[in-house]
């Protein structure tokens, strides 16, 4: 795998729009050369929100749009996964040095990003850990690099909202996914819509239209089929990040054999897939 290399910030001209552009930049893999949609949201995403994210990212990728996010669990990971499923490019903007990307458990996903022709970017030098302040600084890079920013699900206190604020300051189109007003995991993104700071996104077609691109391939995600009993419990426990069968058994309170049967049934329905010794949600 290629080592981190220094890149001139001038190689990504959109960073010059920032009041404090990075003085140095490190990269692994490619630099983006396509329109970019940044997709951000909570690490504790509801499975429906993660599924929606994967579908939107997949349809955008199929339409030739790159996906940008921060590589975190939840919405970020779902966005990268969706782009890979759509056989498009996706870029991870890190708050840590690229010799040790964060979070560690998402390293298999990050490696797949490189293998698919995408890349990692960071203004944090190799060998440096992801301090809290670096996450906030990273968010401004995500907003600056994007042609458009989508907030899928963000609580009232969320780093995703700092990305949204930077997008507004930079004049990047900002979209948010509508949610029920009692959904606290989406309180912040709902307020963006209520205040008129963001436009509603109901699917990839809305974003492609805003980008002036052909939306013919975009479609609204279908709701998952109703699942009951062990099947529903196991599906609820899945996320875009692979989890070992034993961890799923603990989360559901079911025995390992029952979980194994449910996973096979979910895989047959196209709702789960094995990866890296574990199982994860499939959009």
C-alpha positions as CSV (number, residue, x, y, z in Angstrom):
1,X,0.0,0.0,0.0
2,X,1.4,3.4,-0.9
3,X,2.9,5.5,1.9
4,X,1.6,9.0,2.8
5,X,3.0,11.7,0.5
6,X,3.0,15.4,0.8
7,X,0.8,17.3,-1.6
8,X,0.7,21.0,-2.2
9,X,-2.7,22.5,-1.1
10,X,-2.6,24.3,-4.4
11,X,-3.4,20.9,-6.0
12,X,-6.9,21.3,-4.6
13,X,-7.8,24.8,-5.5
14,X,-11.1,24.8,-3.6
15,X,-9.2,24.9,-0.3
16,X,-8.2,28.4,-1.1
17,X,-11.7,29.5,-0.4
18,X,-11.0,28.9,3.3
19,X,-10.0,31.8,5.6
20,X,-7.3,29.4,7.0
21,X,-6.4,27.0,4.3
22,X,-4.0,24.1,5.3
23,X,-0.4,25.0,5.1
24,X,0.5,21.4,4.3
25,X,-1.4,18.4,3.1
26,X,-0.8,14.6,3.0
27,X,-2.4,12.1,0.7
28,X,-2.6,8.4,0.0
29,X,-4.2,7.2,-3.2
30,X,-5.6,9.6,-5.8
31,X,-6.7,13.2,-5.5
32,X,-10.3,13.9,-6.5
33,X,-10.9,15.1,-10.0
34,X,-14.7,14.8,-10.2
35,X,-17.6,16.7,-8.7
36,X,-17.8,15.9,-5.0
37,X,-20.7,15.5,-2.6
38,X,-19.8,15.5,1.1
39,X,-22.1,13.2,3.1
40,X,-21.9,13.6,6.9
41,X,-23.9,12.6,10.0
42,X,-23.9,10.9,13.3
43,X,-21.8,8.0,14.3
44,X,-24.9,6.5,16.0
45,X,-27.0,6.4,12.9
46,X,-30.3,4.6,12.8
47,X,-30.2,1.7,10.4
48,X,-32.8,3.4,8.1
49,X,-30.6,6.5,7.9
50,X,-27.5,4.4,7.1
51,X,-29.4,2.5,4.5
52,X,-30.6,5.7,2.9
53,X,-27.1,7.1,2.9
54,X,-25.7,4.0,1.1
55,X,-28.4,4.2,-1.5
56,X,-27.8,8.0,-2.2
57,X,-24.0,7.5,-2.3
58,X,-24.4,4.5,-4.6
59,X,-26.6,6.4,-7.0
60,X,-24.4,9.5,-7.0
61,X,-21.3,7.3,-7.7
62,X,-23.1,5.7,-10.6
63,X,-23.7,9.1,-12.0
64,X,-20.0,10.0,-11.9
65,X,-20.0,12.0,-8.6
66,X,-17.4,11.4,-6.0
67,X,-18.3,10.9,-2.3
68,X,-16.4,12.7,0.4
69,X,-16.6,12.0,4.2
70,X,-14.6,11.7,7.3
71,X,-14.4,7.9,7.6
72,X,-16.2,7.7,11.0
73,X,-18.6,4.9,11.9
74,X,-22.3,5.5,11.1
75,X,-23.2,7.9,8.3
76,X,-19.7,8.5,7.1
77,X,-18.9,4.8,6.7
78,X,-22.3,4.2,5.0
79,X,-21.4,7.0,2.5
80,X,-18.1,5.4,1.6
81,X,-19.6,2.0,1.4
82,X,-22.4,3.2,-1.0
83,X,-19.8,4.9,-3.2
84,X,-17.9,1.6,-3.4
85,X,-21.0,-0.3,-4.3
86,X,-21.7,2.2,-7.1
87,X,-18.2,1.6,-8.3
88,X,-17.3,5.2,-7.9
89,X,-14.5,7.2,-6.2
90,X,-14.7,8.1,-2.6
91,X,-12.3,10.1,-0.4
92,X,-11.7,10.0,3.3
93,X,-10.7,13.3,5.0
94,X,-8.8,12.3,8.2
95,X,-8.2,14.1,11.4
96,X,-5.2,11.8,12.1
97,X,-1.9,11.2,10.4
98,X,-2.4,8.9,7.4
99,X,0.1,6.3,8.7
100,X,-2.6,5.4,11.3
101,X,-6.1,6.3,10.0
102,X,-8.9,6.6,12.5
103,X,-11.0,4.8,13.6
104,X,-8.8,1.7,13.5
105,X,-11.8,-0.7,13.1
106,X,-12.6,1.0,9.8
107,X,-9.2,0.3,8.3
108,X,-10.5,-2.5,6.0
109,X,-13.0,0.0,4.6
110,X,-10.2,2.6,4.1
111,X,-8.1,0.1,2.3
112,X,-11.0,-0.7,0.0
113,X,-11.3,3.0,-0.8
114,X,-7.7,3.0,-2.0
115,X,-8.1,-0.2,-4.0
116,X,-11.1,1.3,-5.7
117,X,-9.1,4.3,-6.9
118,X,-10.1,6.8,-4.2
119,X,-7.9,8.3,-1.6
120,X,-7.2,9.6,1.9
121,X,-6.4,13.2,2.8
122,X,-5.2,14.9,5.9
123,X,-3.6,18.1,7.1
124,X,-2.3,16.3,10.2
125,X,1.3,15.1,9.8
126,X,2.0,11.3,9.9
127,X,2.6,10.1,13.4
128,X,0.1,12.6,14.9
129,X,-3.1,11.3,16.7
130,X,-6.6,12.7,16.1
131,X,-7.1,15.2,18.9
132,X,-10.6,16.6,19.3
133,X,-9.6,20.0,17.8
134,X,-8.3,18.3,14.7
135,X,-11.8,16.8,14.0
136,X,-13.3,20.3,14.0
137,X,-10.5,21.6,11.8
138,X,-11.0,18.6,9.5
139,X,-14.6,19.5,9.0
140,X,-13.8,22.8,7.3
141,X,-11.7,20.8,4.7
142,X,-14.7,18.5,4.0
143,X,-16.9,21.5,3.4
144,X,-14.3,23.3,1.2
145,X,-13.6,20.4,-1.0
146,X,-17.2,19.6,-1.6
147,X,-19.4,21.0,-4.4
148,X,-22.4,20.2,-2.2
149,X,-22.8,19.1,1.4
150,X,-25.5,16.6,2.7
151,X,-26.3,16.2,6.4
152,X,-28.2,12.9,6.8
153,X,-28.8,12.6,10.5
154,X,-27.1,14.8,13.1
155,X,-28.1,15.4,16.7
156,X,-28.1,18.9,18.3
157,X,-24.5,18.6,19.3
158,X,-22.6,17.1,16.3
159,X,-19.4,17.7,14.4
160,X,-21.5,17.4,11.3
161,X,-23.2,20.7,12.1
162,X,-19.7,22.3,12.1
163,X,-19.3,21.0,8.5
164,X,-22.7,22.5,7.7
165,X,-21.7,25.8,9.2
166,X,-18.5,25.9,7.1
167,X,-20.6,25.0,4.0
168,X,-22.9,27.9,4.6
169,X,-19.9,30.3,5.1
170,X,-18.3,29.1,1.9
171,X,-21.5,29.2,-0.1
172,X,-21.6,25.5,-0.8
173,X,-25.2,24.2,-1.3
174,X,-26.4,22.5,1.8
175,X,-28.9,19.7,2.0
176,X,-30.4,17.8,4.9
177,X,-32.6,14.7,5.1
178,X,-36.0,15.3,6.7
179,X,-36.7,13.4,9.9
180,X,-39.4,13.2,12.5
181,X,-39.2,16.1,15.0
182,X,-39.0,13.7,17.9
183,X,-35.9,11.9,16.5
184,X,-33.1,13.3,18.7
185,X,-30.5,11.7,16.5
186,X,-31.6,14.1,13.7
187,X,-32.5,17.2,15.9
188,X,-29.6,19.2,14.4
189,X,-30.3,18.4,10.8
190,X,-34.0,19.0,11.3
191,X,-33.2,22.5,12.6
192,X,-31.2,23.2,9.6
193,X,-34.3,22.6,7.5
194,X,-36.6,24.5,9.9
195,X,-34.4,27.6,9.8
196,X,-34.1,27.4,6.0
197,X,-30.3,26.9,6.2
198,X,-30.6,23.7,4.2
199,X,-32.7,22.3,1.4
200,X,-34.5,18.9,1.8
201,X,-33.0,15.9,0.2
202,X,-35.4,13.0,-0.6
203,X,-32.9,11.1,-2.7
204,X,-29.9,11.3,-5.0
205,X,-32.0,13.0,-7.7
206,X,-32.3,16.1,-5.6
207,X,-28.5,16.4,-5.3
208,X,-27.8,15.6,-9.0
209,X,-30.3,18.3,-10.0
210,X,-28.5,20.8,-7.8
211,X,-25.2,19.8,-9.4
212,X,-26.7,20.2,-12.9
213,X,-26.2,16.5,-13.7
214,X,-28.4,13.8,-15.2
215,X,-30.6,12.3,-12.6
216,X,-31.9,9.5,-14.8
217,X,-30.1,6.8,-12.8
218,X,-31.1,8.2,-9.4
219,X,-34.0,6.7,-7.5
220,X,-35.5,7.0,-4.0
221,X,-34.5,4.2,-1.7
222,X,-37.1,1.6,-1.0
223,X,-38.0,0.9,2.7
224,X,-36.7,-2.4,4.0
225,X,-39.3,-5.3,4.2
226,X,-41.0,-5.8,7.6
227,X,-38.9,-8.1,9.7
228,X,-40.0,-9.9,12.9
229,X,-38.6,-12.0,15.6
230,X,-35.0,-13.1,15.4
231,X,-34.7,-11.8,11.9
232,X,-35.7,-8.2,12.9
233,X,-33.6,-8.3,16.1
234,X,-30.5,-9.3,14.1
235,X,-31.1,-6.8,11.3
236,X,-31.5,-4.0,13.9
237,X,-28.1,-5.0,15.4
238,X,-26.3,-4.7,12.1
239,X,-24.4,-1.6,11.0
240,X,-22.3,-0.6,8.0
241,X,-19.2,-1.7,10.0
242,X,-18.7,-5.5,10.2
243,X,-19.4,-7.1,13.6
244,X,-18.5,-10.6,14.8
245,X,-21.3,-13.1,15.2
246,X,-20.7,-13.3,19.0
247,X,-21.0,-9.5,19.2
248,X,-24.3,-9.6,17.4
249,X,-25.5,-12.4,19.7
250,X,-24.7,-10.3,22.8
251,X,-26.4,-7.3,21.3
252,X,-29.6,-9.3,20.5
253,X,-29.6,-11.7,23.5
254,X,-30.0,-14.5,21.0
255,X,-27.9,-17.7,20.9
256,X,-25.2,-17.9,18.3
257,X,-26.9,-20.6,16.2
258,X,-30.1,-18.5,16.0
259,X,-28.1,-15.5,15.0
260,X,-26.2,-17.5,12.3
261,X,-29.5,-18.7,10.8
262,X,-30.9,-15.2,10.8
263,X,-27.8,-13.8,9.1
264,X,-28.0,-16.4,6.3
265,X,-31.7,-15.5,5.8
266,X,-30.9,-11.8,5.8
267,X,-28.1,-12.4,3.3
268,X,-30.6,-14.2,1.0
269,X,-32.8,-11.1,1.2
270,X,-29.9,-8.9,0.2
271,X,-29.9,-7.2,3.6
272,X,-26.7,-8.5,5.1
273,X,-23.3,-9.7,3.9
274,X,-20.2,-11.2,5.5
275,X,-17.0,-9.2,5.6
276,X,-13.7,-9.5,7.3
277,X,-14.8,-12.3,9.6
278,X,-17.9,-10.5,10.6
279,X,-21.3,-9.4,9.3
280,X,-22.6,-6.0,8.2
281,X,-25.7,-4.3,6.8
282,X,-26.1,-4.3,3.1
283,X,-28.0,-1.4,1.5
